[in-house]
Amino acid sequence: MQPATTISVIVVIILHLLFLLLEMFLWRRPLGRKIFGLREDFAKASAALAANQGLYNGFLAAGLIWGLVSESLGLDILIFFLSCVIVAGVYGAFTVKKIIFWIQAFPAIIALALLTWSQT
């Protein structure tokens, strides 16, 4: 795998670990509320849902890490998990905020493009 491809996948991993941190542990704190633009009462009421969402982001990061370290199935694993990230980012852009596309889906699109181009 080319260094640029590896770096782009690592960027997506880091983003999803940050999403996990924000959604699972900082959702109700001032920083989390500021980042997501939440009122304190809404953050409190939705904390369990956010934690669940954060856990899923952690699973996406774990899958991408698995893909990077797997010798036999790494390419297929990376394609699958990057595709999942893209679908989640596009869905979030349509249903929540358009910026989600640029923060979540776009980095994964770049990583997937580099991954597929490096295989040709």
Rosetta constraint file for C-alpha pairs under 8 A:
AtomPair CA 1 CA 5 HARMONIC 6.53 0.50
AtomPair CA 1 CA 6 HARMONIC 6.69 0.50
AtomPair CA 1 CA 115 HARMONIC 7.56 0.50
AtomPair CA 1 CA 118 HARMONIC 6.79 0.50
AtomPair CA 2 CA 6 HARMONIC 6.41 0.50
AtomPair CA 2 CA 118 HARMONIC 6.61 0.50
AtomPair CA 3 CA 7 HARMONIC 6.06 0.50
AtomPair CA 4 CA 8 HARMONIC 6.08 0.50
AtomPair CA 4 CA 114 HARMONIC 7.47 0.50
AtomPair CA 5 CA 9 HARMONIC 6.27 0.50
AtomPair CA 5 CA 111 HARMONIC 5.98 0.50
AtomPair CA 5 CA 114 HARMONIC 5.37 0.50
AtomPair CA 5 CA 115 HARMONIC 5.71 0.50
AtomPair CA 5 CA 118 HARMONIC 7.73 0.50
AtomPair CA 6 CA 10 HARMONIC 6.17 0.50
AtomPair CA 6 CA 68 HARMONIC 7.70 0.50
AtomPair CA 7 CA 11 HARMONIC 6.19 0.50
AtomPair CA 8 CA 12 HARMONIC 6.50 0.50
AtomPair CA 8 CA 107 HARMONIC 7.21 0.50
AtomPair CA 8 CA 108 HARMONIC 7.78 0.50
AtomPair CA 8 CA 110 HARMONIC 7.15 0.50
AtomPair CA 8 CA 111 HARMONIC 5.01 0.50
AtomPair CA 9 CA 13 HARMONIC 6.26 0.50
AtomPair CA 9 CA 64 HARMONIC 7.28 0.50
AtomPair CA 9 CA 108 HARMONIC 7.36 0.50
AtomPair CA 9 CA 111 HARMONIC 5.57 0.50
AtomPair CA 10 CA 14 HARMONIC 6.10 0.50
AtomPair CA 11 CA 15 HARMONIC 6.17 0.50
AtomPair CA 11 CA 107 HARMONIC 7.57 0.50
AtomPair CA 12 CA 16 HARMONIC 6.28 0.50
AtomPair CA 12 CA 61 HARMONIC 7.59 0.50
AtomPair CA 12 CA 104 HARMONIC 7.75 0.50
AtomPair CA 12 CA 107 HARMONIC 6.29 0.50
AtomPair CA 12 CA 108 HARMONIC 6.19 0.50
AtomPair CA 12 CA 111 HARMONIC 7.88 0.50
AtomPair CA 13 CA 17 HARMONIC 6.22 0.50
AtomPair CA 13 CA 60 HARMONIC 7.77 0.50
AtomPair CA 13 CA 61 HARMONIC 4.78 0.50
AtomPair CA 13 CA 62 HARMONIC 7.89 0.50
AtomPair CA 13 CA 64 HARMONIC 6.57 0.50
AtomPair CA 13 CA 65 HARMONIC 7.25 0.50
AtomPair CA 14 CA 18 HARMONIC 6.15 0.50
AtomPair CA 14 CA 61 HARMONIC 7.58 0.50
AtomPair CA 15 CA 19 HARMONIC 6.19 0.50
AtomPair CA 15 CA 104 HARMONIC 7.67 0.50
AtomPair CA 16 CA 20 HARMONIC 6.12 0.50
AtomPair CA 16 CA 57 HARMONIC 5.33 0.50
AtomPair CA 16 CA 58 HARMONIC 6.27 0.50
AtomPair CA 16 CA 60 HARMONIC 7.04 0.50
AtomPair CA 16 CA 61 HARMONIC 5.66 0.50
AtomPair CA 17 CA 21 HARMONIC 6.23 0.50
AtomPair CA 17 CA 57 HARMONIC 6.95 0.50
AtomPair CA 17 CA 58 HARMONIC 5.91 0.50
AtomPair CA 17 CA 61 HARMONIC 6.40 0.50
AtomPair CA 18 CA 22 HARMONIC 6.09 0.50
AtomPair CA 19 CA 23 HARMONIC 5.91 0.50
AtomPair CA 19 CA 54 HARMONIC 6.10 0.50
AtomPair CA 19 CA 57 HARMONIC 6.47 0.50
AtomPair CA 19 CA 58 HARMONIC 7.95 0.50
AtomPair CA 20 CA 24 HARMONIC 5.68 0.50
AtomPair CA 20 CA 25 HARMONIC 7.78 0.50
AtomPair CA 20 CA 51 HARMONIC 7.75 0.50
AtomPair CA 20 CA 53 HARMONIC 7.72 0.50
AtomPair CA 20 CA 54 HARMONIC 4.04 0.50
AtomPair CA 20 CA 55 HARMONIC 6.10 0.50
AtomPair CA 20 CA 56 HARMONIC 7.88 0.50
AtomPair CA 20 CA 57 HARMONIC 5.66 0.50
AtomPair CA 20 CA 58 HARMONIC 5.62 0.50
AtomPair CA 21 CA 25 HARMONIC 5.43 0.50
AtomPair CA 21 CA 26 HARMONIC 6.51 0.50
AtomPair CA 21 CA 54 HARMONIC 7.09 0.50
AtomPair CA 22 CA 26 HARMONIC 4.66 0.50
AtomPair CA 22 CA 27 HARMONIC 5.72 0.50
AtomPair CA 22 CA 32 HARMONIC 5.88 0.50
AtomPair CA 22 CA 54 HARMONIC 7.46 0.50
AtomPair CA 23 CA 27 HARMONIC 5.09 0.50
AtomPair CA 23 CA 32 HARMONIC 7.59 0.50
AtomPair CA 23 CA 47 HARMONIC 7.87 0.50
AtomPair CA 23 CA 50 HARMONIC 5.07 0.50
AtomPair CA 23 CA 51 HARMONIC 5.30 0.50
AtomPair CA 23 CA 53 HARMONIC 6.87 0.50
AtomPair CA 23 CA 54 HARMONIC 4.83 0.50
AtomPair CA 24 CA 47 HARMONIC 7.78 0.50
AtomPair CA 24 CA 50 HARMONIC 6.34 0.50
AtomPair CA 24 CA 51 HARMONIC 4.04 0.50
AtomPair CA 24 CA 52 HARMONIC 7.41 0.50
AtomPair CA 24 CA 53 HARMONIC 7.89 0.50
AtomPair CA 24 CA 54 HARMONIC 5.31 0.50
AtomPair CA 24 CA 55 HARMONIC 7.15 0.50
AtomPair CA 25 CA 51 HARMONIC 7.49 0.50
AtomPair CA 26 CA 30 HARMONIC 7.73 0.50
AtomPair CA 26 CA 31 HARMONIC 6.72 0.50
AtomPair CA 26 CA 32 HARMONIC 4.81 0.50
AtomPair CA 26 CA 33 HARMONIC 7.80 0.50
AtomPair CA 27 CA 31 HARMONIC 7.85 0.50
AtomPair CA 27 CA 32 HARMONIC 4.57 0.50
AtomPair CA 27 CA 33 HARMONIC 6.01 0.50
AtomPair CA 27 CA 43 HARMONIC 6.36 0.50
AtomPair CA 27 CA 47 HARMONIC 6.45 0.50
AtomPair CA 27 CA 50 HARMONIC 7.10 0.50
AtomPair CA 28 CA 32 HARMONIC 6.28 0.50
AtomPair CA 28 CA 33 HARMONIC 6.18 0.50
AtomPair CA 28 CA 40 HARMONIC 6.85 0.50
AtomPair CA 28 CA 43 HARMONIC 5.27 0.50
AtomPair CA 28 CA 44 HARMONIC 6.03 0.50
AtomPair CA 28 CA 47 HARMONIC 6.83 0.50
AtomPair CA 29 CA 33 HARMONIC 6.13 0.50
AtomPair CA 30 CA 34 HARMONIC 5.97 0.50
AtomPair CA 31 CA 35 HARMONIC 6.15 0.50
AtomPair CA 32 CA 36 HARMONIC 6.16 0.50
AtomPair CA 33 CA 37 HARMONIC 5.44 0.50
AtomPair CA 33 CA 38 HARMONIC 4.66 0.50
AtomPair CA 33 CA 39 HARMONIC 6.76 0.50
AtomPair CA 33 CA 40 HARMONIC 7.15 0.50
AtomPair CA 33 CA 43 HARMONIC 6.91 0.50
AtomPair CA 34 CA 38 HARMONIC 6.56 0.50
AtomPair CA 38 CA 42 HARMONIC 6.42 0.50
AtomPair CA 38 CA 43 HARMONIC 5.97 0.50
AtomPair CA 39 CA 43 HARMONIC 6.14 0.50
AtomPair CA 40 CA 44 HARMONIC 6.18 0.50
AtomPair CA 41 CA 45 HARMONIC 6.20 0.50
AtomPair CA 42 CA 46 HARMONIC 5.99 0.50
AtomPair CA 43 CA 47 HARMONIC 5.72 0.50
AtomPair CA 46 CA 50 HARMONIC 6.22 0.50
AtomPair CA 47 CA 51 HARMONIC 6.09 0.50
AtomPair CA 48 CA 52 HARMONIC 6.26 0.50
AtomPair CA 49 CA 53 HARMONIC 6.29 0.50
AtomPair CA 50 CA 54 HARMONIC 6.06 0.50
AtomPair CA 51 CA 55 HARMONIC 6.18 0.50
AtomPair CA 52 CA 56 HARMONIC 6.52 0.50
AtomPair CA 53 CA 57 HARMONIC 6.42 0.50
AtomPair CA 54 CA 58 HARMONIC 6.28 0.50
AtomPair CA 55 CA 59 HARMONIC 6.39 0.50
AtomPair CA 56 CA 60 HARMONIC 6.38 0.50
AtomPair CA 57 CA 61 HARMONIC 6.35 0.50
AtomPair CA 58 CA 62 HARMONIC 6.10 0.50
AtomPair CA 59 CA 63 HARMONIC 6.08 0.50
AtomPair CA 60 CA 64 HARMONIC 6.30 0.50
AtomPair CA 60 CA 81 HARMONIC 6.31 0.50
AtomPair CA 60 CA 84 HARMONIC 7.75 0.50
AtomPair CA 60 CA 85 HARMONIC 7.11 0.50
AtomPair CA 61 CA 65 HARMONIC 6.20 0.50
AtomPair CA 62 CA 66 HARMONIC 6.10 0.50
AtomPair CA 63 CA 67 HARMONIC 6.18 0.50
AtomPair CA 63 CA 77 HARMONIC 7.15 0.50
AtomPair CA 63 CA 78 HARMONIC 7.53 0.50
AtomPair CA 63 CA 81 HARMONIC 6.17 0.50
AtomPair CA 64 CA 68 HARMONIC 6.28 0.50
AtomPair CA 64 CA 77 HARMONIC 7.23 0.50
AtomPair CA 64 CA 78 HARMONIC 5.74 0.50
AtomPair CA 64 CA 81 HARMONIC 6.11 0.50
AtomPair CA 64 CA 82 HARMONIC 7.42 0.50
AtomPair CA 65 CA 69 HARMONIC 6.37 0.50
AtomPair CA 66 CA 70 HARMONIC 5.84 0.50
AtomPair CA 66 CA 74 HARMONIC 7.26 0.50
AtomPair CA 66 CA 77 HARMONIC 7.45 0.50
AtomPair CA 67 CA 73 HARMONIC 7.14 0.50
AtomPair CA 67 CA 74 HARMONIC 4.16 0.50
AtomPair CA 67 CA 75 HARMONIC 6.59 0.50
AtomPair CA 67 CA 76 HARMONIC 7.62 0.50
AtomPair CA 67 CA 77 HARMONIC 4.92 0.50
AtomPair CA 67 CA 78 HARMONIC 4.94 0.50
AtomPair CA 68 CA 74 HARMONIC 5.91 0.50
AtomPair CA 68 CA 78 HARMONIC 7.24 0.50
AtomPair CA 69 CA 74 HARMONIC 6.85 0.50
AtomPair CA 70 CA 74 HARMONIC 4.62 0.50
AtomPair CA 73 CA 77 HARMONIC 6.10 0.50
AtomPair CA 74 CA 78 HARMONIC 6.03 0.50
AtomPair CA 75 CA 79 HARMONIC 6.15 0.50
AtomPair CA 76 CA 80 HARMONIC 6.16 0.50
AtomPair CA 77 CA 81 HARMONIC 6.19 0.50
AtomPair CA 78 CA 82 HARMONIC 5.81 0.50
AtomPair CA 79 CA 83 HARMONIC 5.97 0.50
AtomPair CA 79 CA 112 HARMONIC 6.65 0.50
AtomPair CA 80 CA 84 HARMONIC 6.29 0.50
AtomPair CA 81 CA 85 HARMONIC 6.24 0.50
AtomPair CA 82 CA 86 HARMONIC 6.21 0.50
AtomPair CA 82 CA 108 HARMONIC 5.63 0.50
AtomPair CA 82 CA 109 HARMONIC 7.52 0.50
AtomPair CA 82 CA 111 HARMONIC 7.56 0.50
AtomPair CA 82 CA 112 HARMONIC 6.32 0.50
AtomPair CA 83 CA 87 HARMONIC 6.19 0.50
AtomPair CA 83 CA 108 HARMONIC 7.64 0.50
AtomPair CA 83 CA 112 HARMONIC 7.73 0.50
AtomPair CA 84 CA 88 HARMONIC 6.12 0.50
AtomPair CA 85 CA 89 HARMONIC 6.05 0.50
AtomPair CA 85 CA 104 HARMONIC 6.95 0.50
AtomPair CA 85 CA 105 HARMONIC 6.21 0.50
AtomPair CA 85 CA 108 HARMONIC 6.48 0.50
AtomPair CA 86 CA 90 HARMONIC 6.09 0.50
AtomPair CA 86 CA 104 HARMONIC 7.08 0.50
AtomPair CA 86 CA 105 HARMONIC 4.35 0.50
AtomPair CA 86 CA 106 HARMONIC 7.35 0.50
AtomPair CA 86 CA 108 HARMONIC 5.99 0.50
AtomPair CA 86 CA 109 HARMONIC 6.56 0.50
AtomPair CA 87 CA 91 HARMONIC 6.03 0.50
AtomPair CA 87 CA 105 HARMONIC 7.29 0.50
AtomPair CA 88 CA 92 HARMONIC 6.02 0.50
AtomPair CA 88 CA 104 HARMONIC 7.91 0.50
AtomPair CA 88 CA 105 HARMONIC 7.31 0.50
AtomPair CA 89 CA 93 HARMONIC 6.10 0.50
AtomPair CA 89 CA 100 HARMONIC 5.79 0.50
AtomPair CA 89 CA 101 HARMONIC 5.10 0.50
AtomPair CA 89 CA 103 HARMONIC 7.88 0.50
AtomPair CA 89 CA 104 HARMONIC 5.07 0.50
AtomPair CA 89 CA 105 HARMONIC 4.41 0.50
AtomPair CA 90 CA 94 HARMONIC 6.36 0.50
AtomPair CA 90 CA 100 HARMONIC 7.44 0.50
AtomPair CA 90 CA 101 HARMONIC 5.52 0.50
AtomPair CA 90 CA 105 HARMONIC 6.19 0.50
AtomPair CA 91 CA 95 HARMONIC 6.07 0.50
AtomPair CA 92 CA 96 HARMONIC 5.26 0.50
AtomPair CA 92 CA 97 HARMONIC 6.51 0.50
AtomPair CA 92 CA 98 HARMONIC 7.46 0.50
AtomPair CA 92 CA 100 HARMONIC 5.96 0.50
AtomPair CA 92 CA 101 HARMONIC 7.14 0.50
AtomPair CA 93 CA 97 HARMONIC 4.88 0.50
AtomPair CA 93 CA 98 HARMONIC 4.11 0.50
AtomPair CA 93 CA 99 HARMONIC 6.42 0.50
AtomPair CA 93 CA 100 HARMONIC 5.01 0.50
AtomPair CA 93 CA 101 HARMONIC 5.17 0.50
AtomPair CA 94 CA 98 HARMONIC 6.45 0.50
AtomPair CA 96 CA 100 HARMONIC 7.84 0.50
AtomPair CA 98 CA 102 HARMONIC 7.67 0.50
AtomPair CA 99 CA 103 HARMONIC 6.30 0.50
AtomPair CA 100 CA 104 HARMONIC 5.58 0.50
AtomPair CA 100 CA 105 HARMONIC 7.11 0.50
AtomPair CA 101 CA 105 HARMONIC 4.82 0.50
AtomPair CA 101 CA 106 HARMONIC 5.99 0.50
AtomPair CA 102 CA 106 HARMONIC 4.96 0.50
AtomPair CA 102 CA 107 HARMONIC 7.28 0.50
AtomPair CA 103 CA 107 HARMONIC 6.95 0.50
AtomPair CA 104 CA 108 HARMONIC 6.81 0.50
AtomPair CA 105 CA 109 HARMONIC 6.10 0.50
AtomPair CA 106 CA 110 HARMONIC 6.29 0.50
AtomPair CA 107 CA 111 HARMONIC 6.25 0.50
AtomPair CA 108 CA 112 HARMONIC 5.98 0.50
AtomPair CA 109 CA 113 HARMONIC 6.00 0.50
AtomPair CA 110 CA 114 HARMONIC 6.13 0.50
AtomPair CA 111 CA 115 HARMONIC 5.99 0.50
AtomPair CA 112 CA 116 HARMONIC 6.12 0.50
AtomPair CA 113 CA 117 HARMONIC 6.02 0.50
AtomPair CA 114 CA 118 HARMONIC 5.94 0.50
AtomPair CA 115 CA 119 HARMONIC 6.58 0.50
AtomPair CA 116 CA 120 HARMONIC 6.89 0.50
